[in-house]
């Protein structure tokens, strides 16, 4: 049996983590033996990992504050030794991941499933394997100087640089043209049957009221996801007399900032922050519009999930979203400006001919994973 090692940061709720679960299920189904290295314990999605996958935990070293706080002398010495050892590799060697022991097992395939953190370095320096692949999930690349040089050095050591959409491949190739022969597209797996099944679950924190439209956004709360843009759109729509409630599902670094912004604009009755939901699908199913105001996307899983549930989508006109929505045939694409979103949202809500045209196209569209399975099989072909 062929062995695969996958290295990722955590199993919290997020696009990368969700896609990893379905990826693992597919590989297990093909009969691969899989080890999964994680840098964070726990995680909401941990219980969804197939039972045959062996989880190996690595842990970020405790801080100096943690060392000082520890009362038990034996534990304090242990934490101090780890802290000093890690800092030697981080500050003197400049390769903190080398602090962690090398893995003894040799693998047929090693996958760094995330472009951030230690996975990409650990996969190269700490593990022996026949083939090594890096999955790149982000819709932009903005590193410069030493950080860019480090990525360039390590990207070059992978056999393949896997992107999750053609648009993502094109973006990354512009930054690393010398690796054009290494790029390979593997779209994320969209678990259609599970989405439809889970969308039938009853929820108590979503109110359907006659004469009031319901919008849903499922997103991490971070700068690149444009939640502040969504709030600006909501403020303008309210000012223009549109009756709606907008449900936001997700958490993240800007959550409290966005909550404050909603309060400042007196939108607390219509912009409803529901936090993270392990099952967001009933909310998407109940929506009149699924709205995505991202400023950066690689391959938006939530867009495909909304298409599975036959929703009308209004989204930012980004290359990856343009690709997903078939250049506007399966949804409405907007400039990343509030006025553009407002105009197009009102148009689709109040012009039934526009609405029906998109709905007809969405109803006919079939979300399937054939291209993804074919790409994975091609990538792993020599090891079957």
C-alpha positions in Angstrom: 0.0 0.0 0.0 1.3 3.4 -1.0 1.8 6.0 1.8 0.9 9.7 1.7 1.9 12.3 4.2 -0.2 15.5 4.3 1.0 18.5 6.4 -1.4 21.2 7.4 -1.8 23.9 10.2 -5.1 23.0 11.9 -8.6 21.7 11.6 -10.6 24.8 12.5 -13.5 25.9 10.3 -12.2 27.4 7.0 -12.0 26.8 3.3 -8.7 25.0 3.4 -9.7 22.8 6.3 -13.1 21.9 4.7 -11.5 21.0 1.4 -8.9 18.9 3.2 -11.6 16.7 4.8 -13.1 15.9 1.4 -9.7 15.4 -0.1 -8.8 12.9 2.6 -12.1 11.0 2.1 -11.4 10.6 -1.6 -7.8 9.4 -1.0 -8.9 6.9 1.6 -11.4 5.6 -0.9 -8.6 5.0 -3.4 -6.9 2.8 -0.8 -4.0 5.1 0.2 -2.5 4.9 3.7 -2.4 8.4 5.0 -0.6 10.3 7.8 -1.7 13.8 8.7 0.7 16.2 10.5 -1.0 19.2 12.2 0.5 22.1 14.2 -2.6 22.8 16.3 -4.5 20.4 18.6 -8.2 20.0 18.5 -10.3 21.9 15.9 -14.0 21.7 15.1 -13.4 19.6 12.0 -11.2 17.0 13.6 -14.0 14.5 14.1 -14.7 14.6 10.4 -11.2 13.1 9.6 -11.6 9.5 8.3 -10.7 7.1 11.1 -8.1 5.3 9.0 -6.0 8.6 8.8 -3.2 8.7 11.4 -2.9 12.2 13.0 0.6 13.2 14.1 0.7 16.4 16.2 3.4 18.9 16.2 3.0 21.9 18.5 4.2 25.5 18.3 6.7 26.1 21.1 5.5 28.0 24.2 6.3 31.7 24.5 8.7 33.3 27.1 5.6 34.4 29.0 4.4 30.8 29.2 7.8 29.8 30.6 7.6 32.5 33.3 4.1 31.6 34.3 4.8 27.9 34.8 4.9 27.0 38.5 6.0 23.4 38.3 9.9 23.4 38.2 10.2 20.2 36.1 7.7 21.6 33.5 9.4 25.0 33.7 12.8 23.6 32.8 11.3 21.5 30.0 9.5 24.6 28.5 12.7 26.7 28.9 14.8 24.0 27.1 12.3 23.9 24.2 12.1 27.7 24.1 15.9 28.1 23.9 16.2 25.3 21.3 13.5 26.6 19.1 14.9 30.2 19.2 18.4 28.8 18.2 16.8 27.4 15.0 14.6 30.5 14.5 17.1 33.2 15.1 20.5 31.7 14.4 19.8 29.0 11.8 16.8 31.0 10.4 14.9 27.8 9.9 12.6 27.3 12.9 10.9 24.2 11.5 14.3 22.3 11.8 13.7 22.4 15.6 11.1 19.6 15.0 12.5 16.0 14.6 12.7 14.6 11.2 10.2 11.9 10.4 11.7 8.4 10.1 9.0 7.1 7.7 9.6 7.4 3.9 6.5 8.3 1.9 5.5 7.9 -1.7 3.8 11.3 -1.8 4.2 14.3 0.6 1.8 17.1 0.4 2.1 20.5 2.1 -1.6 21.4 2.0 -1.2 25.0 2.9 1.0 27.8 1.6 1.3 29.4 5.1 3.2 28.5 8.2 5.6 25.6 8.5 4.0 22.9 6.2 5.8 23.9 3.0 9.2 24.0 4.7 8.7 20.9 6.9 7.6 18.9 3.8 10.9 19.7 2.1 13.5 19.6 5.0 12.0 17.2 7.6 10.5 14.3 5.5 11.8 11.9 2.9 9.5 11.1 -0.1 9.4 10.2 -3.7 7.3 13.1 -4.8 6.5 16.4 -3.0 3.6 18.7 -3.8 2.6 22.1 -2.5 -1.1 23.1 -2.5 -1.6 26.9 -2.9 -5.0 28.1 -1.8 -4.7 31.9 -1.7 -6.0 34.2 -4.4 -3.1 36.6 -4.3 0.7 36.7 -3.6 2.2 39.8 -2.0 5.5 38.7 -0.4 8.7 40.7 -1.2 12.3 40.7 -0.3 13.7 37.9 1.9 10.2 36.3 2.2 9.8 36.1 -1.6 13.4 34.7 -1.9 12.6 32.0 0.7 9.4 31.0 -1.1 11.2 30.9 -4.5 13.8 28.6 -3.0 11.3 26.2 -1.5 8.8 26.3 -4.3 11.5 25.2 -6.6 12.1 22.1 -4.5 8.5 20.7 -5.0 7.8 18.4 -7.9 4.4 20.2 -8.4 2.8 23.5 -7.3 -0.9 22.7 -7.2 -3.4 25.6 -7.5 -7.1 25.2 -7.0 -8.3 27.1 -10.1 -7.0 28.2 -13.5 -7.2 31.8 -12.3 -5.1 31.0 -9.3 -2.5 29.3 -11.4 -2.3 32.3 -13.7 -1.9 34.6 -10.8 0.9 32.6 -9.1 2.7 32.0 -12.5 3.0 35.8 -12.9 5.1 35.9 -9.7 7.0 32.7 -10.4 7.3 32.3 -14.2 10.4 30.1 -13.8 8.2 27.4 -12.3 5.6 27.4 -15.2 6.2 23.6 -15.8 5.5 22.8 -12.1 2.0 24.3 -12.0 -0.9 21.9 -11.9 -4.6 22.7 -11.3 -6.6 20.5 -8.9 -10.0 22.1 -8.0 -11.4 21.5 -4.5 -13.8 18.7 -4.1 -17.4 19.8 -3.5 -19.3 17.2 -1.5 -22.7 17.7 -3.3 -24.7 15.0 -1.6 -23.6 16.1 1.9 -24.4 19.7 1.2 -27.9 18.9 0.0 -28.5 16.5 3.0 -27.2 19.0 5.6 -29.2 21.9 4.1 -32.4 20.2 5.3 -31.5 20.7 9.0 -33.9 23.0 10.8 -32.4 26.3 12.3 -34.0 28.6 14.8 -31.9 31.8 14.3 -33.1 32.6 10.8 -36.5 34.4 10.3 -38.5 34.3 7.1 -40.8 37.3 7.0 -43.1 38.3 4.1 -41.8 41.4 2.3 -38.3 41.1 3.7 -35.5 39.7 1.6 -32.9 37.5 3.2 -29.2 37.7 2.2 -26.5 35.3 3.4 -22.7 35.6 3.4 -20.5 32.7 4.6 -17.0 33.9 5.1 -14.0 34.2 7.3 -13.8 37.7 8.9 -10.5 39.1 7.5 -9.5 42.1 5.5 -9.4 40.2 2.2 -12.9 38.9 2.6 -14.4 42.4 2.3 -17.0 42.2 5.2 -16.6 46.0 5.6 -17.7 46.4 2.0 -20.8 44.2 2.7 -21.7 46.5 5.7 -21.4 49.6 3.4 -23.7 47.9 0.9 -26.2 47.2 3.7 -26.1 50.8 4.8 -26.8 52.1 1.3 -29.6 49.5 0.7 -31.3 50.5 4.0 -31.0 54.2 3.0 -32.7 53.4 -0.3 -35.6 51.7 1.4 -34.9 48.0 0.6 -36.3 45.7 3.2 -33.9 43.0 4.1 -32.0 41.0 6.7 -28.4 40.0 6.1 -27.0 37.0 7.9 -23.2 36.7 8.3 -21.8 33.3 9.1 -18.2 33.1 10.2 -15.6 34.4 12.6 -12.0 35.8 12.3 -9.6 38.6 13.1 -11.9 41.4 12.1 -15.1 40.1 13.7 -15.2 42.5 16.6 -14.2 45.4 14.3 -17.1 44.6 12.0 -19.5 44.2 14.9 -18.5 47.7 16.0 -19.0 49.1 12.5 -22.5 47.6 12.3 -23.4 49.3 15.6 -22.0 52.6 14.4 -24.1 52.5 11.3 -27.3 51.5 13.2 -27.6 48.2 11.3 -27.9 45.8 14.2 -31.5 44.9 13.3 -30.6 43.9 9.7 -26.9 42.8 9.8 -27.0 39.7 12.0 -23.6 38.1 13.0 -24.3 34.4 13.7 -20.6 33.4 14.2 -19.2 30.1 12.9 -21.5 27.3 11.9 -20.3 23.8 11.3 -23.3 23.4 9.1 -24.0 26.7 7.2 -26.1 25.0 4.5 -29.6 25.5 5.9 -28.9 29.3 6.0 -27.7 29.3 2.4 -30.7 27.3 1.3 -33.1 29.8 3.0 -31.4 32.8 1.4 -32.9 34.9 -1.4 -29.4 36.0 -2.4 -26.0 34.6 -1.5 -23.6 37.5 -1.5 -19.8 37.4 -1.5 -17.9 40.6 -1.2 -14.3 39.1 -1.2 -11.4 41.2 -2.4 -9.3 38.0 -2.9 -10.2 34.4 -3.8 -8.5 31.4 -5.1 -11.4 29.0 -5.6 -14.4 29.9 -3.4 -15.8 26.8 -2.0 -18.8 28.7 -0.7 -19.7 29.9 -4.2 -19.9 26.3 -5.4 -21.9 25.3 -2.3 -24.4 28.0 -3.1 -24.6 26.8 -6.7 -25.3 23.3 -5.4 -28.2 24.7 -3.5 -29.4 26.6 -6.6 -29.0 30.1 -5.1 -28.7 33.4 -7.0 -25.3 34.7 -6.3 -24.0 38.3 -6.2 -20.2 38.4 -6.0 -17.1 40.5 -6.6 -15.7 40.3 -10.1 -12.5 38.4 -9.3 -10.8 36.1 -11.8 -11.6 32.9 -9.7 -15.2 34.0 -9.1 -15.6 34.9 -12.8 -14.4 31.4 -13.6 -16.8 29.8 -11.1 -19.9 31.8 -12.3 -19.1 31.2 -16.0 -18.5 34.9 -16.6 -21.8 36.1 -15.2 -24.1 33.4 -16.6 -24.5 31.8 -13.2 -24.6 34.9 -11.0 -24.0 38.6 -10.9 -20.5 40.0 -10.8 -19.7 43.4 -9.4 -16.8 45.8 -9.0 -15.5 45.9 -5.4 -17.6 49.1 -4.8 -20.7 49.5 -2.7 -22.6 51.4 -5.3 -22.1 48.7 -7.9 -23.3 46.0 -5.6 -26.3 48.1 -4.5 -27.4 48.8 -8.1 -27.1 45.1 -9.1 -28.7 43.7 -6.0 -31.7 46.0 -6.5 -31.8 45.1 -10.2 -31.9 41.4 -9.5 -34.4 41.7 -6.6 -36.9 43.8 -8.5 -36.5 42.8 -12.1 -38.0 39.3 -12.5 -36.7 38.8 -16.0 -33.1 39.2 -14.9 -33.8 37.0 -11.8 -35.4 34.3 -13.9 -32.7 34.2 -16.5 -30.0 33.6 -13.9 -32.2 31.1 -12.0 -32.8 29.1 -15.1 -29.0 28.9 -15.8 -28.3 27.9 -12.2 -31.0 25.3 -12.2 -29.5 23.7 -15.3 -25.9 23.9 -14.0 -24.5 20.7 -12.4 -21.8 21.0 -9.8 -19.6 17.8 -10.1 -16.1 16.7 -9.2 -15.2 14.8 -12.4 -12.4 17.3 -13.3 -11.0 17.2 -9.8 -10.9 13.4 -9.6 -9.3 13.2 -13.0 -6.6 15.8 -12.0 -5.9 13.9 -8.7 -5.7 10.6 -10.5 -3.3 12.2 -13.1 -1.1 13.8 -10.4 -0.9 10.5 -8.4 -1.0 8.2 -11.4 2.4 6.6 -11.0 1.6 5.4 -7.5 -1.6 3.5 -8.1 
